[in-house]
Structures are given as C-alpha cells and as structure tokens.
Amino acid sequence: MDPTTPVGSNRPARGQARRTPLLLLAVAALSWFALGRVLAQTNTSSATGIPVRFTDVREKAGITFQQDGTATDEKMYIETMGTGLGWIDYDQDGLMDLYLVQSAGTEWYKAPHPLRSALYHNNGDGTFTDVTEKAGVGAEGLYGQGVAVGDFDNDGYPDLYVMGYGHAILYHNNGNGTFTDVTAKAGVGDEGGWSSSAAFFDYDRDGHLDLVVCNYIQWAPGNNLWCGERRPGYRAYCHPDNYRGQKMKLYHNNGDGTFADVSDKSGLSGPEAKGLGVVTVDLNNDGWPDIFVANDTWPNFLFMNNHDGTFRDTSFSSGVAASEDGKYEAGMGTDSADVDGDGWFDIYVTHLDFELNRLYHNNHDETFDDATYSCGMGNQAILLSGVATKLLDYDNDGWIDIFQSNGSMLDNIHLYHSEASYPEPKLMYRNLGHGKFEKVSDQLGPDVMRPTVGRGTAVADFDNDGDLDVAVINRGDYIQLLRNEGGNANNWLEVKLVGTKAARDGTGASLKLTSEGLTQYQQAKGGMSYMSAHDPRIHFGLGQRKTIDSLEITWLSGTVDKLTNVPINQIITVKEGAGIIPGNFPKVPSK
C-alpha cells in the first residue's frame, strides 16, 4: 500500500497527497517554466511597491478570545474545520467591530470552561471591549462555523447570521447595542443542516436582502469513521469523499421579517453540495448577482441569475467546476474581483496541500480559463493548505492582490508527509499589474510568516486610516489582528453605500472609478473568504494619483449616480440618488 494513504478507509485522509513524487517534479518543472515566461512578459516590477508590514496587535487591542478546537483522540470530523469571524459596525459609530465564532462542548468533548461566540466593540483608540453579554449574541450551545452580516430589514443596523452544526441563528440588531434571536420567526434556522458559509444578497432586486446558505456533508458522531493507519498517533481526520454532501439553501426575504425557503423553486437545491465558501457577484455584467460556491472535493458551483427568481447551473460549461486538468479539488475559501482591469470579475479558490490554488479568468462570455500558471502563481504554495482568502489592494496601488490564510487539516500531517506541517505561514500575492502576481509574503513582516493553523479570515479598515487590515481565526489558538502599516502611503478612497430604492446596505451595487488614466471596477459583494464577513465599505487604492475624475455607482434598483469632485484619502458616504452625504468615521491612533 502507498504509505501516503491511511489504512482503515477506502479514501485517503483529508489533506494528504494523492500524487506521485514523479508527477510532483513534473508539475514543479512546468510551473517554474510558466512563471519564468510570466515574469519575462510583464514590465511591472515589485520594486515599484511601497513598504508594507502587517503587525499583530491582538494583545494590545485587548482581544482575549481563543478558539477551542475541541480536539479529541476520536478525530471527530467537525473538529478540524475551525470557525469564522465577521466585521460589523453594529452600533453605526463609524468603527468596525468584530464578531468571533466559537465551537461548543459536545457529547464527545467536555470544554474546560463555558464556550460562546464573542462580539468585540471597537473603542476607537486601538482597543476593543467584549460586549457579548450585553449584546446577547453568544450563541451558547451552537457548535459554530461561520457568520454573515447584512441589514435584512433595512433599518440601518446590520444583523448577524451565525451558522453551525445542526442549525443556524439569525440575530436582529435592535439598534441599541442589543440583538434578538429571531430565527424561528424569520424561518432561516437551517435545521438539521451543517451550515458553513452564507451570503446576504438581493438576487431578485426587490430592495430586500435574501440569504444563500452553504451546507457541508452528512456527518454525525455516530458515523465518524476511523481513517489513517492503525497505530498510535496515526489516526487521521477522514476525507470528505467518505460522506454524502448536503443541499444548499436559498431564503427569499418577504420584506416583513420573514423569509421563504425557495431552494427548490430557484434551482439551487438540485445538485448535492459540499460547500465551504461562497461569493455573490455579477459575473456576466448583466446587473444581476450570480452565485459561486467552492465545494470540497466536489465540483464547484456557478449559478447564473435568470432575472426571474431562478438560476441556471453553468458549473461545467463555464469551466470553474474543476481544475484545468479536470480534478475536483478541496475547495475551501473563495473570492471574486477584477484582477486584470478588464471590467470583468475573476474567481479565486483555495485548496489543500498537494493541490493548486486556482485563479479562473473571466472570458466575458460566461466561461473562464484556469489562469493559475499564466498569472505567475503556479505551484508556489503546493505544500500549504489554503483555507481562507480575500482579494484586496493591500498596498493601495490600484491593483487587486491576493491574501490567503493557511493551515493543514491534519494535526499529524508530518507523520504522513515530512515536508508538510500543521501550522503554516500566510500568503500574499502582489498584483504586478494586469493580473500578473508575485509572492511577497516574506516582505510583510514576521507576523505574516509566523505559522498558525489559519481558518476564518476577514478584512476591514478597522482603524479608518485608509489601508486594509486582516483578522484571522486560528484553530485552538488566539486570533491574529494584523494591522496594515504603510499601505496608506499611497492614496485611497473608501465608500460606504446607503441604498434607498435598493437594499439599505447597497449590496450588489457596481462601482466604476477613474483616476488619472486608471479605471477600477468594484462590486458590493456578499460572502467571500471562508465562513467570514468583511468590511462592507468599498475600498479603492489610487497609488500616487491625486485626483479622482469620476465615480459611477450603479445600484441594483437601476439608479445610476455619477459623481465628480470626489475627495481622496477619505471615507465617504454615498446615498442612492443623493450623492455624497455627511458621515463620521473616526480615525484610530496608530500608537
């Protein structure tokens, strides 16, 4: 038997190699050849970038939350997943607060202390205060997974949807620092499901945020299999191929505080899913949001919006269901952005070790090409297990970069592959221009390179200084709050959207910014990353450009706002049909 394949199961353990050394050498040779061609063909150099460091300020910020991995010798499948986190300005004071999802004690794991999810209030001075008890959002007893944020009732205060094993919870924001569990009334409990990631979005453009929910696999403690070799220390977490997938859910917002399950009617519930990441984004530029789902060792999904409340499954015809060589990989995190400046949104998906993270280039005709090699990334991360990802402009140069959190699924991976490890460093690929990338992780400081078991990852400008910061949940450990230091040496703009006819969040809006010869396209997307939620404000890097020629916002209602005389190096609020209105966004001191 191949020593890389655990015994006791018909499938290899999750995250372990399924390729021969000879094939790996061939892949490596091909990737370096491709990378050389890419770097030779681009005239843009990384030397033009500004120095940026990410510093972990979690301890200084007063965040004491520690994720409990609930690890046991039984290797219960759910243990390895970790949890997510979400940025939410729950009190609308102009500062992004942070919600952290926790696991729970179970029949097989007795926690050493009570476990609950946590809401931390941003104090505006670089510190955060735990306000969970007052807010009433602890989700006690829920083995939590992910979180989504959205103002589902258009009252101006964002709400929380917390997912987990067995059910989910919808917390309505009361606008006074407290939340109320309205799951039963709203009808979005996903009872019996293993919900992982979700996205608020307005799929029918009626001005109310709907909710799409990814469910994972049909696992229970009673059917937890033995995987790995039967000798001390070698038991492993099983491969998802050992379990059937669950079904996606789509909940339509009725506009009265309730939702209707339209999963069947919409066409989303047909295929079996093993969803871990989701992003809602307009991929064919028709003004209607589509849905991409990263599935674990299962075909990825791409559902295109038919404009009539239904979706068509183009997963295979579009070319995103599998890798270029036809493999269904361990889809974990995902995001979508226009990485090459052509006005069409591309898709990025993370995978586990001995697989490649995939960049799918949008061909403008509802098809995509696997651009993993041609973009310059190739197999540079083949020994890392990519979990969460966010496409962002970390250095404000006007080009979208790629951040990725990594961490193996197997805590004993070294027993099977000596070249792999359980905690892993993070990745940053800098966009050299027009979608060509180089890895710059080791230039961003020791806190980026410090190995952790990364899981949920969420991006926000929590200090309102114009560059994007990153928060990472690490399995069985403290979180990291990575403050961006230096990104705002380049100019920037951030836009908070306020819809009137469109949903209050502005979700689904498309933005086009022109500045001294540079044109950028952004969208107010739903979902992204892995089981996490992000700063809803739209961020543009401007490089050294000093003026914005125009900012055009197309809302899902059909309203188009064309703005000129837009200031730079500010966070602005744009109200649908009214333009820029006053807003308060206190800047957090750096020291």
N, C-alpha and C positions, 0 to 999 in steps of 0.2 A: 504493500500500500504506500502511496505517496506520503512521505512524512509531513507534508504540509496540510494533509486532510485529516481532521479528527475522526476517530472511530466512534461508534455508537450512534451515528446518524447517517442518513443517506446523503446529506448535504454538508459541505464544509461550513465551519463556524463563520459567523458574520465578521467580515473584515479581513479574512485570511486569503492568501494568494491562491489564484486558480490559473496561474500561467507558469510555464517552464522557464528556467534560467535562460535558455537559448532564445526564447521569444522575448524575454525582457531585454537582452542585449540587442536584439534586432530593433525593438521599439526605441531603445535609447539612441542607437545609431541614427535611426530615422529622425528622431526628434532634434538631435543636435544639427543634423543636416538642414532640417527645415528652419530651425532657429537661426542658423547662420545666414540663410537666404533672407529671412525676415529682417534681421539687423542690417544686412548689406543694402536692402532695398529702401530703408527709411532714412530720411535726412535729419530726423529729430533725435537729439541726444539727451540722455538723462542728465547730463551736466547742466542743462538749462533750468533744472528744477531748483526750488528753494529748499533750504534745510528744514526738515520737519522731524520732530520727535513726539512719540506718544508716551506719556508718563502715567503710571498707575497711581491715582490719587484717592483710591477707595478708602484707605485707612484714615487719611487726613480729612476726607469727606464725612467720616463718622458712620459709614455703612458697615454694619456688623453681620449682615445676612450671610449665612453659609448654606449652600445647597447640600442636602442629605441624599447621597447616592443610594441609600437603603441596600447596601451590598450584603449579600449572603453567600454561603457556600453552595446554595441551591442554584445559583446563577439564573434567577428569575428574569425572563427576557426583558421585562419592562425596566429593570434596574439600569440598564446601560444607556437609556435614552437621554437622561438628563432632563432639564427643564428650560423654559424660555423666559423672556423678560420684555417689558414694554415701556416706552416713554409716553407719558401722558401729562398734559398740563391740566390736571383735574380741577384746580381752583381758578384757572384763567387769569393768573397773575403775570403771564408772560415768561414764565420759567418752566422748563420741562422737568417734571417729577418722574420717579422711576418705580415701576411695579415689577416685583421679582416673584416668579412662580416656584412653589415648593412641592416636594413629594409628600408622602404621608406614611404613618405607621400602617402595617398591614398584618394579615394573619401569619405571614412568614417573617416579618421584621418588626421588632418592637423598638421604637425610637427611644433614644436616651432622654429626650425631652420633647415636649409638645411641638409639633410642626405646623407651620402655617405659612402661606404666602405673605408678602410684605409690600406695603406702599410707603415709599420714602418721599417726603416733601422737600423740594429744593428751596433752601433758605435764602438763596441769593448772595451768599457770602462764601461759597465754596463748600458748604456743609449741607448735609441732609438730615432730616429728622424722621424717625419711624412713626407714622401716624395710622398704622394699620388698625389698631383697636378702635380709635375714634371713627375712622372711615368705614369700618365694618366690611373689609374686603379680604379677610384672612383665608377664606376658602378651606377652613379646617375640615379634615377628613377626606378631602379630594386628593387623590394621587395626581397632582398637577402635571401638565405637559406644556401647553403654550398659552399665549394671550393675544387677543386682538383688541384694538381700540377704535371706537367710532361713535359719533353722536347720532345714535339711531333715531332719536325723537326730535332732532333739530331744535333743541332748547338752548344751544350754545355751550353745553357742558359735555365733554366726551365721556363715554361709558366704557365699561370693561367686560370683555367676554373671556372667561378663563376656562380652558379646556383641560381634560384629564381622562383617566382611565375609568370607564363606566358611565360618565355623564359630564356635562359642562354647566357653567354658571354664568348668567348674564346679570351684571351689577349695573343698576341705573344710577347715574350721578345725580344727586339731589340738588347740587349747586350750592351747598352749604358746608362742604367738606365731608359729607357722609354719602354712602351709597346704600341702595336697597336691592336685595336679591329679587329679581322679577322673572326668574327663569320660567316658573310654572305658568304665569300669566302670558309671557311672551311666546312660549311654546318652542324654545330652542335648546332644550336640555340634552338632546342627542343621547337619550337613554340607551344604555347597552353598548354604545359606541366607544371606541378608543380614539378620541379626537386629539389631533396633534397640532395642526396649524389651521388658521382661518383668516378670512379677509372680509372686511366691510367694503361694499361697493354697490353702486346703483346700476344694476345690469339692465333695467328697463327704463331708465332715465325719467322716473316719475318724481324725483326730488326726495326720495326716502332711501336710506342705506339698507340694502339687503345683506345677507350673510352667507358666504360659502364656507363649508367646513370640510376639512380633510380628515378622514378616518384611516386607521392603520390596519392592523391584522387581527384575526380571530384567535387571540391568545387568552388563556386563563391559567391561573396557578395549577389547576388540575391537569392541564395538558402541556405543562412545561417539560420539554424533553431533555434527556442527557445528550449533550454534544461535547465533542472533544475526546481525547484519549482517557482511558480509564486507569489513570494512575494519579497519585497525589499531586494536586495543584494544576492539573491539566484540563479539568473540566472547563468548558467554554460556553459563552452565550451562543445560542443557535443561530442559524442562518434563517432569514425570513421566508425562504422557499419552503420551510417546513410547515408553514401556516398559510391558510387562505386569507385573502385580503377582505377588507370591509368595503362599504359603499360611501361615496361622497354624499354630502347633504347640501341642498340649496334652500334657504329660507327667504321667502318674499316678505318684505316689510309692508304690512297693511296700512301703515300710517296712523294707527290708533293704539300703539303699544304692543301689538301682537304681530306674530309672523305666521305665514302659512308654509308648510313643507311642500315645495314644488319640485323636489328632486326628480321624480318620475316625469312629470309634465315637461320639465325643462330639457330632459335628455341627459342629465348628468349622472343619474344613478345606474345607468346601464352597465358600464364596464366595472369589473372588480378592481379595486384600488388598494394601494399600499402607500398612501400619501403622507409625506412628511413636510413638504414645502409647497407654498402656493403664492402666486403673484397674479393680481388682476391688472390688466394693462391693455391698451388698444394697440394691437399688433399689426393691423392692416390699414390703419389710418382712416377708418370709416366713421369715427366719432362714437363708437360703442365699445365698452370694455369687454375684453376676452379673458379667458382663464387658462393659465398654465400651471400644471401640478408636477412636482418632482416625486416620482414613485420609487420605492426602494426595491431594487432587483426586479422591476416590473416596468412595462412600457410607460414612459412619461405621457401625460395627457395634455393636449391642446384643444380647447373648446372655443370655437369662434361664435360670436354673438350673431344670431339671425335677425335681431331687431324686433322680434315678435314674442319675446319671452322664452324662446328656446335657443339651444346651442347645437352646433354640428361638430362632431368629433373628427378633427383633422390630424390626430396624433401621428398617424403613419404617413399620410400623404404629405404632411408638412416637413417631415424629416427630423422631428425632435423626439420621437418615441424612443430612439436608441442612439447609440454612438454611430460614428461613420462606418465602423466595421460590423454593425448590426447587433451589438451587445446591449442587453438591458442591465444597466449599472445601478449602483446603490445610491440612487437619488436622495439627497438629504436637504440641502439648502438651495434656494434659487432666488434670482432677481432678474430684472429686465431694465435695460436702458439703451440709449443711443450711444454706443461706444465709439462709432466711427464718424459721427457728424453728418450722416446722410438723411436724418429726419425720420428714420425707421428704427423701432426698438428691437434690440437683440436680446438673447436669453443666455444666462449663465447658470450652470448647475454643478454642485459639488458632489463628489463621490469618495468612496473609501480608498484605503491604500491598495496599491497594485491596480488601480484604475486611474483614469484621467478625469480631471475636472473639465467640463465641456463648455465651450463658447459657441453658441449657434448664431450665425449671421443671418439677418433678415434679408431675403432676396426681393422684397417688395411685392410678392405675388402669393403670399400665404405659404411660401416654402422657405426653408432655412438650410444653410450649409454648415457642417461641422467645421468651424474655423480654429479649433484648438491648436493645431500646429501652425497654421498660416499667421495667427496673431502673435506668435512668439512664446506662448506658454509651454506647449508640448507636454513632455512628461517630467517637468522640473519638480513636481510635487508628488511623484508616484509613490513615495514611501510615507506620505502623510494621508491621514483620513480627514477629508474635508467635510465639515458638518454644516456650519452656517456661513452665509456670505452676504455682502452688501456692496452694491455698485455705488460709488461715491467719488467726488472730486476732493480728495484729502488735502491736496496742495493748492487748490483754488486756481489752477492754471487753465481751466476751461475744458478739460478733458476728463472723462469718467474713468476712474481707476477701480480696482477690484480688491476688496478686503475679504479675508477668509479666516475663520476660526477652525482649528483642527484638534483632533483627539481621537485615539483609537476607540473602537467599540469593545475591544477585549482588554481587560486589565492584566492578562497574562500573555499578551501578544508576543513578548520576547521569547517565550518558550517555543513558539512555532516559527517565528521569523526574527532572527537575531538582529537584522538590520532595521527593524521597526520598533517603535516604543509606544507606550500608553499615553503619557503626556507628550504634547508636541507643540512646537512654536507656531505662531500665526504667520499668515502670508499677506503681503501686499504686492500687487502687480500695478506698476505705474504705467499709465497710458502715455506712450511717446507721441501720440498724435495719430488720428485716423485709425484707431483700433489696433495699434501695434503696442505690445506690452513687454516690460522687463520686470523681473523680480527685484524689489528694493527693500524687502522686509528687514534685512540686516542693517539697513541705514536708518531705521526708525527708532532705535533705542533698545535697551535690554529688556524692557517690559513687554515688548512685542515678541522678542525672541525667547522669553522665558517659557519653557514647556509647561503647558497645562492641559487638562482634559476638557477642551473647549466644547461647549454646546450652544445654547441660545446666544444670539448676538444682535444688538440693536444700536442704531446710530442716531445721534442727536447733537445739536449745538447747545449743550446743557448750560454753558456759561455765556451764551449770547455774544461771543466775540468774533463770529464770522467764519470759523472753521469747524469741521465736524469731528465730534468725539465719539468714542465707541465704548459700549458696555458689553461685557462677556460673562455669561454664566459658566462656571467651571464645575464639572461633576464632582461632588463630595468636597468642595472647597469654597473659599471666598470668591466673590465675583471680582472682576477687574473693571475699573473705571478708568479708561485710557483717555487722558486729556490731550488734545491736539495742541502742540506747542510749535508755532511757526507757520502754520498754514495760512494765517491771516496776514502774512507779509505780502501776499498777493491780494488784489481787490476782490470784492464779492458782493452778492445780493441774496437776501432770503425773503421769501414771500409767504405770508400767511393768507390763506384764502378764506373768504366768508361768502358762502352762497346765499342767494335769496330765492330764486326760482329753482336753481339746482340745490342739491343737498347742502346743508349748512357747512359741512366740512370742505366742500369743494372737491370731494373725491371724484376722480375721473376727468378733471379738467386737464387740458393740454396747454402748455406754455411754450412760447417761442420768443427767445431773447436775441437781439442783435446788438453787437458792441464792437465798433471799430473793425469791421471786416469778419468778425466771428459770429456765427449763428449757432445757438444751442437750443435743443428741444428737451423738455421735461414733461412729466405727467404726474398727477397726484394719484399714486397707485395704492392698491390695497395689498395686505400680506407682506411678502418678501422675507428673506433670510430663512431661519429655521425656528418655527414656533415663537416668533417675536414680533414686536411692533415698534415703529420708528417715529421720530420727529415728523409731524405732518407738514411742516413748513418746507417749501421748495427752495433748494439751495443751488445757486449758480456761482461758479468761480469765474473770475474775469481776468486773471493774470495781471499784467501791468496796465491793462486798459483803464482809462479814466472816465469814460462816458458810456452810457447806455443809449443807443439810438432809439430803440423801441422795445416794448414788452407787450406781446399779444397773448391774451388769455381766452381760450375757447372753452366755455362751460358746457356741461352735459345738457343743460337746458336749451342750448343753441345760442345763448348770448355770447357776443364777442366783445371784449374790452381791449382797445388799443391805446396803450399808454406811452407817452413821451415825457421827457424831463424827469426820468426816474433816477432817484439818487443812488449812489453806490455806497458800499460799506455800511449798510443799514439793513435792519429787518423791517419790512413794510407790511402793512395790512391792505389787501385789495378786496373790496366788496363788489360783488357782482352788480354791474350796471352803474356803479357809483365811482369806481376808480379807487385811488389811494385814500384811506381814511386814517385818523389818528390811532396809534397803538402804543402800548407801553411794554418794552422788552428790556428790563434792567440788565446791565452788563455785570457779570460776576467778576470780582477782582481775581487776578491771577495768583496772588500770593496770600 
